[in-house]
Amino acid sequence: MIKKITSTTIATLAMLTMFNSNSVYAQKNEDVDSKKGQAVVNVDNLNIRSGPSTSDDIVGGFKLDDEVDLISIKDGWYKIELEDGKIAWTNGQYITLDGEVSVKKLNVRTGPSVLDDVVELKEKEDKVKIIKAEENGWYEIELNDGETGYVCGKYVETEAKNLHDYSDLYNVVTKSSKSQSRSVGKSTNSKKSSVSNSSKKKSQSSNAVTTMTVSATAYAGDGITATGTTPKVGRTIAVDPKVIPYGTRVYIPALGGTYIAEDCGGGIKGNKIDIFMSSEAKCNSWGVRNIEIQILK
């Protein structure tokens, strides 16, 4: 009787041990899964500072593969929350985290600027691994071939709220753009004066081949147009090329400027245009409007 009880007890203990082992194994897997997508340090030692600058005091430090609780990012610095609840900052050049593309098309470039060459194209909801945050709001990301490229952080969602000011994203000054800006400035001034000068207004209309009413929406992003150009604020519109051929100059009185038909879109059919703007916020503010446009000679 004693032997029987002992055997039963041993069998029961063995089953409990197996159950507990499986539970521990499952818990370990859950822990691993929960760490996916976390921001981690990718350098041996990383300073934690009292402010977003190398001149601010060092208040602590991270080691390689330490996890970081991010709050926001601005000018290449991450605002973080420490274990004791205190707020601090750390350099975004040494943090790896996951992101997701938030626009229809996003260029991956050889450098952190719209002037750099495009090497790849990402689409909305594509996942990207960010390995470095630049001071100008661009991210360096890993590519499938083991190389790296750059994307504009404005169009990538991460766990850290992006507070960078992208108002100057397309205001890139080159020798050619300086001369263009002068001519654009002159053109803008002449258009402003035309509002108060009826004879100049008639002159503008005399250059129009036809006038039409269209449904106008707006879009933003760092992509390439259907004609292979880089879209620019104050110049680019998407059209139905069957209605308005590519290369056509279009005057939009509501915006007081002349645009070029150099892009298209799946939803742009018939008497519709899509105006390129500098941000999603401005696109949302514009909404959908029925406006008059002039097709110029």
VEXDREN-2710 file (C-alpha; in Angstrom, 1 decimal):
% VEXDREN-2710
k/r/px/py/pz
1/MET/0.0/0.0/0.0
2/ILE/2.8/2.4/0.8
3/LYS/4.6/1.6/-2.5
4/LYS/1.4/2.3/-4.4
5/ILE/0.9/5.6/-2.8
6/THR/4.5/6.6/-3.4
7/SER/4.2/5.7/-7.1
8/THR/1.0/7.7/-7.5
9/THR/2.6/10.7/-5.7
10/ILE/5.6/10.6/-8.0
11/ALA/3.5/10.5/-11.1
12/THR/1.4/13.4/-9.9
13/LEU/4.5/15.4/-9.1
14/ALA/6.0/14.7/-12.6
15/MET/2.8/15.9/-14.3
16/LEU/2.9/19.1/-12.2
17/THR/6.5/19.7/-13.1
18/MET/5.8/19.3/-16.8
19/PHE/2.8/21.7/-16.5
20/ASN/4.9/24.3/-14.7
21/SER/7.8/23.9/-17.2
22/ASN/5.3/24.6/-20.1
23/SER/3.9/27.6/-18.3
24/VAL/7.4/29.0/-17.7
25/TYR/8.3/28.4/-21.4
26/ALA/5.1/30.1/-22.5
27/GLN/5.7/33.0/-20.2
28/LYS/9.2/33.4/-21.7
29/ASN/7.8/33.4/-25.2
30/GLU/5.3/36.1/-24.2
31/ASP/8.1/38.2/-22.7
32/VAL/10.0/37.9/-26.0
33/ASP/6.9/38.9/-28.0
34/SER/6.2/41.8/-25.7
35/LYS/9.6/43.2/-26.5
36/LYS/9.0/43.3/-30.2
37/GLY/8.7/46.9/-31.5
38/GLN/10.4/48.3/-28.4
39/ALA/13.0/51.1/-28.8
40/VAL/16.4/49.8/-27.9
41/VAL/19.9/51.3/-27.6
42/ASN/22.3/50.3/-30.4
43/VAL/25.6/51.5/-29.0
44/ASP/27.7/50.3/-26.1
45/ASN/27.1/53.4/-23.9
46/LEU/24.6/56.1/-24.3
47/ASN/24.2/59.2/-22.1
48/ILE/21.0/60.3/-20.6
49/ARG/20.8/64.1/-20.2
50/SER/18.7/66.6/-18.4
51/GLY/17.8/68.4/-21.7
52/PRO/17.9/67.9/-25.5
53/SER/21.5/69.0/-26.0
54/THR/25.1/67.7/-25.4
55/SER/25.6/70.8/-23.2
56/ASP/22.9/69.6/-20.8
57/ASP/24.0/67.6/-17.7
58/ILE/24.4/63.8/-17.8
59/VAL/22.0/62.3/-15.4
60/GLY/22.5/58.6/-16.2
61/GLY/23.3/56.2/-19.0
62/PHE/22.1/53.2/-21.1
63/LYS/23.9/50.1/-22.1
64/LEU/23.7/48.2/-25.4
65/ASP/20.2/46.6/-26.0
66/ASP/18.6/48.5/-23.1
67/GLU/15.0/49.3/-23.7
68/VAL/13.9/52.9/-23.7
69/ASP/10.4/54.3/-23.0
70/LEU/10.0/57.1/-25.7
71/ILE/7.6/60.0/-25.3
72/SER/8.5/62.2/-28.3
73/ILE/11.2/63.2/-30.7
74/LYS/12.4/66.6/-31.9
75/ASP/15.6/67.8/-33.7
76/GLY/17.2/64.3/-33.3
77/TRP/16.6/64.0/-29.6
78/TYR/14.2/61.6/-27.8
79/LYS/12.3/62.7/-24.8
80/ILE/12.1/59.7/-22.5
81/GLU/10.6/58.5/-19.2
82/LEU/13.0/56.8/-16.7
83/GLU/12.0/54.0/-14.4
84/ASP/11.5/56.5/-11.5
85/GLY/9.0/58.5/-13.7
86/LYS/11.4/61.3/-14.3
87/ILE/11.7/62.9/-17.7
88/ALA/15.1/63.1/-19.5
89/TRP/16.5/63.1/-23.1
90/THR/18.8/61.0/-25.1
91/ASN/20.4/61.2/-28.6
92/GLY/18.3/59.7/-31.3
93/GLN/21.3/58.7/-33.3
94/TYR/21.8/55.7/-31.2
95/ILE/18.2/54.4/-30.8
96/THR/16.6/51.6/-32.9
97/LEU/12.9/51.4/-33.2
98/ASP/10.1/50.3/-35.6
99/GLY/8.1/52.6/-37.7
100/GLU/5.2/52.4/-40.2
101/VAL/4.8/54.4/-43.4
102/SER/1.8/56.7/-43.2
103/VAL/1.5/58.0/-46.8
104/LYS/0.7/56.3/-50.0
105/LYS/4.2/56.5/-51.4
106/LEU/7.4/57.4/-49.6
107/ASN/10.9/57.8/-51.2
108/VAL/13.9/56.2/-49.6
109/ARG/16.9/58.4/-50.4
110/THR/20.7/58.2/-50.3
111/GLY/20.8/61.1/-47.8
112/PRO/18.5/63.1/-45.4
113/SER/17.2/65.6/-48.0
114/VAL/14.7/65.8/-50.8
115/LEU/17.7/66.6/-53.1
116/ASP/19.3/63.2/-52.5
117/ASP/18.7/60.4/-55.0
118/VAL/15.8/58.0/-54.6
119/VAL/17.0/54.4/-54.2
120/GLU/13.7/52.6/-53.1
121/LEU/10.0/53.3/-52.7
122/LYS/7.9/52.4/-49.7
123/GLU/4.1/52.2/-49.6
124/LYS/1.6/53.0/-46.9
125/GLU/1.7/50.6/-43.9
126/ASP/5.1/49.3/-44.9
127/LYS/7.2/48.5/-41.8
128/VAL/10.6/50.2/-41.4
129/LYS/13.4/49.7/-38.9
130/ILE/14.8/53.1/-37.8
131/ILE/18.4/53.0/-36.7
132/LYS/19.1/56.7/-36.4
133/ALA/17.2/60.0/-36.1
134/GLU/18.8/63.0/-37.8
135/GLU/18.6/66.6/-36.4
136/ASN/16.6/67.7/-39.5
137/GLY/13.8/65.2/-38.8
138/TRP/14.9/62.5/-41.2
139/TYR/15.4/58.8/-40.2
140/GLU/18.1/56.4/-41.4
141/ILE/16.5/53.0/-41.9
142/GLU/17.7/49.5/-42.7
143/LEU/17.1/48.2/-46.2
144/ASN/16.5/44.6/-47.3
145/ASP/19.9/44.4/-49.0
146/GLY/21.7/45.2/-45.8
147/GLU/22.4/48.8/-46.9
148/THR/20.7/51.9/-45.3
149/GLY/18.6/54.7/-46.7
150/TYR/16.9/57.8/-45.5
151/VAL/13.2/58.7/-45.2
152/CYS/11.4/61.9/-44.0
153/GLY/10.2/61.3/-40.5
154/LYS/7.1/63.4/-41.2
155/TYR/5.7/60.4/-43.0
156/VAL/6.6/57.6/-40.6
157/GLU/4.6/56.7/-37.5
158/THR/6.5/55.5/-34.4
159/GLU/5.8/55.1/-30.7
160/ALA/7.4/58.5/-30.2
161/LYS/5.4/61.5/-31.1
162/ASN/7.2/63.5/-33.8
163/LEU/7.4/67.2/-32.8
164/HIS/9.8/68.3/-35.5
165/ASP/9.0/71.4/-37.6
166/TYR/8.9/70.4/-41.3
167/SER/7.7/73.7/-42.6
168/ASP/11.1/74.1/-44.4
169/LEU/11.1/70.6/-45.9
170/TYR/10.9/71.7/-49.5
171/ASN/12.6/75.1/-49.0
172/VAL/16.0/73.7/-50.3
173/VAL/18.2/76.5/-51.6
174/THR/20.4/75.7/-54.6
175/LYS/21.9/78.0/-57.2
176/SER/19.2/77.3/-59.6
177/SER/16.4/77.5/-57.0
178/LYS/17.6/81.0/-56.0
179/SER/17.0/82.3/-59.6
180/GLN/13.7/80.4/-59.7
181/SER/12.6/82.0/-56.3
182/ARG/13.3/85.4/-57.7
183/SER/11.1/84.8/-60.8
184/VAL/8.5/83.2/-58.6
185/GLY/8.6/86.2/-56.3
186/LYS/8.2/88.6/-59.3
187/SER/5.3/86.4/-60.6
188/THR/3.6/86.4/-57.2
189/ASN/4.0/90.2/-56.8
190/SER/2.5/90.7/-60.3
191/LYS/-0.4/88.4/-59.4
192/LYS/-1.0/90.3/-56.2
193/SER/-1.1/93.6/-58.0
194/SER/-3.5/92.1/-60.6
195/VAL/-6.1/91.7/-57.9
196/SER/-6.4/95.5/-57.7
197/ASN/-5.7/96.1/-61.4
198/SER/-8.5/95.1/-63.7
199/SER/-6.5/95.5/-66.9
200/LYS/-3.9/93.0/-65.7
201/LYS/-6.7/90.7/-64.7
202/LYS/-8.0/90.7/-68.2
203/SER/-4.4/90.1/-69.5
204/GLN/-4.2/86.9/-67.3
205/SER/-7.5/85.7/-68.6
206/SER/-6.4/86.4/-72.2
207/ASN/-3.7/83.8/-71.7
208/ALA/-6.3/81.2/-70.9
209/VAL/-7.3/78.7/-73.5
210/THR/-10.3/77.6/-71.5
211/THR/-11.8/78.0/-68.1
212/MET/-13.3/75.0/-66.2
213/THR/-14.8/74.1/-62.8
214/VAL/-13.2/71.2/-61.1
215/SER/-13.4/69.3/-57.8
216/ALA/-10.1/70.0/-56.1
217/THR/-8.6/67.9/-53.3
218/ALA/-5.0/68.0/-51.9
219/TYR/-2.2/65.6/-51.1
220/ALA/1.2/65.5/-49.4
221/GLY/4.2/63.2/-49.2
222/ASP/7.7/62.6/-50.3
223/GLY/7.2/60.7/-53.4
224/ILE/7.8/61.0/-57.2
225/THR/5.2/62.2/-59.7
226/ALA/3.8/60.2/-62.6
227/THR/6.1/62.2/-64.8
228/GLY/9.2/61.4/-62.8
229/THR/9.6/64.8/-61.1
230/THR/9.8/65.7/-57.4
231/PRO/6.5/67.3/-56.3
232/LYS/6.8/70.9/-55.2
233/VAL/4.5/73.1/-53.2
234/GLY/3.0/75.9/-55.4
235/ARG/3.8/74.0/-58.6
236/THR/2.6/70.4/-58.7
237/ILE/-1.0/69.2/-59.3
238/ALA/-2.3/65.8/-60.2
239/VAL/-4.8/65.5/-63.0
240/ASP/-6.5/63.1/-65.3
241/PRO/-4.2/63.3/-68.3
242/LYS/-7.1/62.6/-70.6
243/VAL/-8.7/65.8/-69.6
244/ILE/-5.6/68.0/-68.7
245/PRO/-2.4/66.7/-70.5
246/TYR/0.8/66.4/-68.6
247/GLY/2.9/69.6/-68.8
248/THR/-0.1/71.9/-69.0
249/ARG/0.1/75.1/-67.1
250/VAL/-3.0/75.7/-64.9
251/TYR/-3.8/79.0/-63.2
252/ILE/-5.7/78.5/-59.9
253/PRO/-7.4/81.9/-58.9
254/ALA/-8.3/80.5/-55.5
255/LEU/-4.6/80.1/-54.7
256/GLY/-3.3/82.9/-56.9
257/GLY/-0.7/80.8/-58.6
258/THR/0.2/78.9/-61.8
259/TYR/0.6/75.1/-61.4
260/ILE/1.9/72.4/-63.7
261/ALA/0.0/69.2/-64.4
262/GLU/2.7/66.6/-63.6
263/ASP/1.1/63.9/-61.5
264/CYS/-2.0/61.7/-61.5
265/GLY/-3.9/59.4/-59.1
266/GLY/-6.3/56.5/-59.1
267/GLY/-9.2/58.8/-57.8
268/ILE/-8.4/61.7/-60.1
269/LYS/-10.8/61.1/-63.0
270/GLY/-12.6/63.6/-65.2
271/ASN/-12.8/67.2/-63.9
272/LYS/-10.8/66.6/-60.8
273/ILE/-7.4/67.9/-59.6
274/ASP/-5.2/67.1/-56.6
275/ILE/-3.0/69.9/-55.4
276/PHE/0.3/69.1/-53.8
277/MET/0.7/70.7/-50.3
278/SER/3.4/70.7/-47.6
279/SER/1.5/68.8/-44.9
280/GLU/-1.4/66.4/-44.2
281/ALA/-2.8/69.1/-41.9
282/LYS/-3.0/71.6/-44.7
283/CYS/-4.6/68.9/-46.9
284/ASN/-7.2/68.2/-44.3
285/SER/-7.8/72.0/-43.9
286/TRP/-8.3/72.3/-47.7
287/GLY/-10.7/69.4/-47.9
288/VAL/-12.7/69.1/-51.1
289/ARG/-13.6/72.3/-53.0
290/ASN/-15.3/73.1/-56.2
291/ILE/-13.1/75.8/-57.8
292/GLU/-12.5/77.5/-61.2
293/ILE/-9.2/77.0/-63.0
294/GLN/-7.8/78.4/-66.2
295/ILE/-5.9/76.3/-68.7
296/LEU/-3.1/78.5/-70.0
297/LYS/-1.5/78.7/-73.4
END
